[in-house]
Amino acid sequence: MQKTFYIQIDEVNRITDIIEIPYEGYRKISLNVPLPYGFLNGSYKLLNDEVIYIPEWDKNKLQDELNELKEKFKVTTKAMDEIILNNMGVTK
């Protein structure tokens, strides 16, 4: 089902706000409802009157990836420490 909304976009066409009534500076658009989860988290762009998801703009996705990298770094650091200590003849 489609519904009419009014969206605000920034200089790179990132959707920054969405309302259901006309307002100065907002652009009228018809969108399928329900809107995607996290629609206003700054990861959607208006391109040729189509709403496009931009993963690089998704702060939640980026935070999840950062947390995963931090965990991998911990595991790698621990393994490297053990290798170095073993090569030095130090045992735990």
N, C-alpha and C positions, 0 to 999 in steps of 0.2 A: 504494500500500500504506500502511496506517495502522499507527502504532506508539504505544504508551503512553509518555508522558513526564511528568515532574513539573517544573513551572515556578515560578519565583519572580517576583513582580511588585512594582513599587514603588507609591507612592501615586497615580500617574496610570495605573496598569495597564500600564506599560511592562514588557516582559519583560526581566529582568536576569540570569536564569540558567536553565539547563535541564539536568536530569539524568535518568537512566533508572531510578533506584530511589526508593522513597518516602522522604521526608525531612520533618521537622517544618517547617511554614511554607510548604511547596511545594504547589502545586495540581496534581492529576492531570488530564491532558488527552490526547486522542488527536489526533495530527497526521499528515499525509501526509509520507512520507519519499521522497526525501531532503529535508531541511529547506532552505529557500532560502539561497543564499549570503549571508553576513553576518547570519545570523539573530540573533546575539548582539551586534550592533553598536549596539543601543539604538534601533532604528527600527521595532520591532514592538510592538503593543499587543494585549492581550487584551480583547475586547469581546463580551459575550454568548457566551462560550465559543468565539469565533472569533478567530483570529490575523489582525490587520489591519496592513498596512504603512503607516507614517506617514512620507512623504517628508521632512517638515520636521524629523524626528528623525534622519535619516540623515546622520551626520557626513561620510561619504565623498562623498555627493552634494553636500552643502553646500560641502565643500572644493573639489570640482570646479567648482562654480558660482562660488565666490570666485576661483579661479585664472583662470577665463574672464573675469570682470569686471576683474581686475587687468590682464590682457592688453589688453582693450578700452580701459581707462583709459590705458595706455601709448601705444597707437596714437592715441587722441584727443588726448592731451597733445602728442605729437609734431606732429600736424597743426595744432593750435592754435598751437604755437610757430612753425611755418613760416609760417602766415598772418600772425602778428604781426610776424615779422622781415621778411616781404615788404612789409607795409604801412609799415614803418619805412624801407624802402629798403635793408635789409641783405641781402647775398647771401652764400651760402656758397662 
